[in-house]
Amino acid sequence: MKTVIAIVLGFLIVMTGGHCASAMTGDFGNEYTFDDDPSRVVNRPVNVQGLTGLVITNSAYTQRKGSIVAGLAVSAENSNVPDFSLTQGIATVTAGVTDRIEIGIRATLDSARLNTNAARKDGVGDTDILFKWRLSSQGDTMPAIALGLACTLPTGDEGKGFRTVKHEGIRLMLIGTSEKEMSGGYLIGVYFEGQIVFIDKLENSTSSPYVDQYGVFNAGVLVPLFESRRLQAIVEYHQVTRKDVQTLFEQNSWDVMPGLRYVTPDFNLSLGVQFLRKDQTDWENTERYVGTISYRF
């Protein structure tokens, strides 16, 4: 727990320093022209992580002050080597605290079959508490920048293998976004983020906490397909690296996910397929089907 407190305090110090530096640039530097018009992409919904973004990748933008977004998501994957099938139902609630800060909660319901002859197990998964702070707005040449924090609580059913942490897990995020108007009225959005993950669970180990530390990189491109911008094409890249403990939920791999999104000012429906390429020779490459739906109140 002391390690968690130290990480969170350090994270808040970095956030405060970055925010002050950004404010000074905005007040004294006249170097950039900021543009935060949310209507450019019609709607910025929440993703499977429970924060504003694409389907998987977080964006630097947050929900506007006073708004609440309720979301549901589902992902499904089947594998022959190792033999398993996994389905996750995800429920999220995300709120805009200010025009630059959002908080959220993410809960999961898991369903897994660990081999062909085994019965399917259903149960509650772990819960994430989420926080994101946009430190700077997008300028003429600089992207919008945000920092994020997720704390994973061990609410999962341990007997069924749905608990991924022993006491807690921490996920630190550095997020960037650039959305540009192109000639002819077209728009393109580019989103990227790096994550450092600390998980305090390692089977049959009595070593110090946070024995599993690894990195995650996400990037995505969004392009509205028609003048109304309500139907949008998405392509995302996702990579997990240097993870010591391979699980059904996350393992060393990379994938590309094409997808489609339909949005209105408050409604979102997004669908995508992840083509997973796994680093372990005893894990076959698979596809994971992902869908999200959300509504902003």
N, C-alpha and C positions, 0 to 999 in steps of 0.2 A: 504494500500500500504506500510506503514511503517513496518508492520509485515512481508510482503513479502521480503522487502529489508533486514530486520534483519535475516530472515531465510536463504536467499541466501548468505549473507556475512558470516554467521556462517558456512554454508555448504562449502564455498570456503576455509575458515580457516582450517576446518577439513581435506579437501582434500589436501591442501598444506602441512600441518603437516604430514599427512600419507605418502605423496609422498616423503618428505624429509627423513622420517624414513626408508622408503623402499630403497631409494638410498643409505643411510648410511649402511644398512645391506648388499646391493649388493657390495659396494665398500670395506668395511672393514671386513665383517664377513665371507665370503667363506663358509657359513653354508649350503647353498642350491645350487643345480645345476638347473639353469633355462632352460626351454624348451618351446619355443613359435612356434613350427613348425605348420603352418596352414594347411599343407597337410595331417595331421593325420586324419581329418574328411572330406577331400575333399573340403568342402565349409562351411563357417559359415555364413548363411544368416540372414536377419532381420526377426523379428516376428511381431505379430499384434500390439505390443506396439511401433514399429518403431525403435527398437534397435536390435543389434546382439543377437541372442538367439535361443531358440527352437520355438515352436508355440506360447506359452504364456510366458514362463519363460525367463528372460534375462540371458545372460551369461556374464562373466567378460571380454570376449574378445571383440575387436573392429574391425571395418573394417580397412584394411591397408591404409597407407597414400596415398592420391590422388585418392582413389577409390570412386565411387558413386553407390549406390544400389537403384534402383527403385522397389517398391513393391506394390502389390495389395492384399487385403484380404477381406473375407466376412464371416460373422457369422449370423446364423439364429436360432431363438428359438420360440417355441409356448407353450402357457400356457392356461389352462382352469380356474384355480383359482390362482390369478385373471385372468380374461379373456384378453389375449393380444397375439399379435405376433409381433416380432421385428426382423428386418433384418438390418445389418450394412454393408455398403461398406467402406473400409478403404484404403486410399492411403498414402504411405510413401516415403520419399526420405531421405536417410542416407548417410553421407559422412565421410570418414576417414580424419581427420585433421592432426594427427600424427599417428604413429603406436600404440599409447596408448589412443588417444582421438577421439571420434566420435560425430557428431552432427546430428540432424535430425528434420524433421517436419512430423506431422501426422494429416491428415484431414479425416473427416468422412462424409458420406451421410447416413442418417437414414430413415427407412421406418417402420411405426408402425400402428397397428390396435388395438384400446383399448377395443373393445368388438365386439361380433359377428356381430351386426347390424351396426356398425360404418364404415364409409368410411376410407380407408387407407390414412395415412398422410405421405408425403415424404418431406424431407427438409435437409438442411445442418446442421451438428452437430458441436460440439466444435473442436478446433484445439490445438494440443500439440506441444510445442517447446521442443526438447530433447537434453540432453547432458550426455555423459558417459566418465569417466576417469578411465582407469585401473591403479591402484596404484602399484600393485606388480604382478610379473609373477609367474607361478606355479613352486614350488620347489619339492624336493624329498618327503616331507611330508606335505607341506603347499599348499593350493589351490591358484589359481590366485584370486585377490581381486579387485573389482572396486566399484566406487561410481557413482550414476546416479541422474539426476535431470530432472523432467518434469514440465513445466509450462503450465497449461490449460487456453486458452483464450476463452472468451464467444462469439464465432462466431456462435453458434447454433441458430436455429429458435425458439425464445422464445414462440411465439404464438402457435407453434405445440408441445411444451414440449421437444424440443431437446437441450435446454441449461441447462447444469448441474452445472454451476457456475454463480455467480452474477457479479463479477469483475475478479477474477482469482482463480486458484487452484494450489497447489504445491504438487508434489509427490517426496519424497526423497527415494533413493534406496541404499541398501548395498547388493552387489552381490558377490557370490563366485562360482568358477568353478574348477573342477579337471577332467582331461582326462588322462586315464592310458592305456598304452599298456599291454595286458595280454599275457600269454603264448599261443603259437599256432597262434600268429598274430592277436588275437582279440583285440578290443578296447572297452572301456566303458567310457562314459562321465557322470559326475554327476554335476548338476547345482542347485543352490539355491539362493534365494534372499528374503529379507524382505523390506517392503515399509511402510513408514508413509505418510498418505495423509491428506492434509488440504484443505477443500472445504469451501468457504465463502458464501454458499447459504443455507438458511433454510426458507421454505415457512412460511409466516405470522409471521416473527420474526424480531424484531428490536434490537436484542442483538449484541454483538461485533462481528467483522469478524471472520472467521474460526470456525463457530459454528459446523461444522461436521468434526471430526477428527477420523480417523480410521486406522486400520492396514491391510496389505495384505501380505500373505506369498505364495511364489511359489517355487516349487521344481520339478526337472525333471531328467530323465535318458535317455540317448541315446546310442543305440547299433547298429552299422552297421551289416547288415545281411549276406553280402557276401564279398569275398576277395577284390572286387573293392571298397567297402564301399559306393557305390552310393545309395543303397537302405538301409534305416535306420529305425529302430523301435524306437518310442518315447513313454514314459509314463510320464505324468505330474500331479502334485497335485497343486490345487489352493484354497486358503482360504481367505475370507474377514471377518474381525471380528471387533466388537465394532463400527459398522456404525450405526449412529442414524437415518439417512434419507434413507429409502429404495427406490430405483428407479428401473426402468426397466433395466438400464444399469449396476447397481451394487447393490447388497444386501448382507446381512450377509448369507454366505453359504460356503460350501466346495464342491469340485468336483475332480474326477479323470478323466483324459483324455488320452486314448490310441490313438496313431496316427502313420502314416507312412510318411516318407520323401524321396524324390528322388532328388539327387543333382548331378550337374556336377561342374567343377571348378567355373563357374559363374552363373549357373541357379539353381533355387530351386522350388520345388513343395511339399507342406506339407498339410496333411489332418488329422483331428482329430475330436473326438466326446467327449464333456464334459458331464459327468453324474452329474448334479447339485443336491445337497442336501441342501435345504434352511432351515434356522433356524426358520423362521416365520411359525406358524401353519396355517396361512391363505394364504400361498404361496405353491403351489404344487411343487414337484420335477419334473424337466424337463431335456430334452437333448438339448444341443446347438452344432450345427454343424459348424466347423471352417475350413477354407482353406486359404492358403497363396501361392502366387507365386511371385518370385522376380528375378531380373537379375542385375548382377554387371558389371559396365562399367569401 
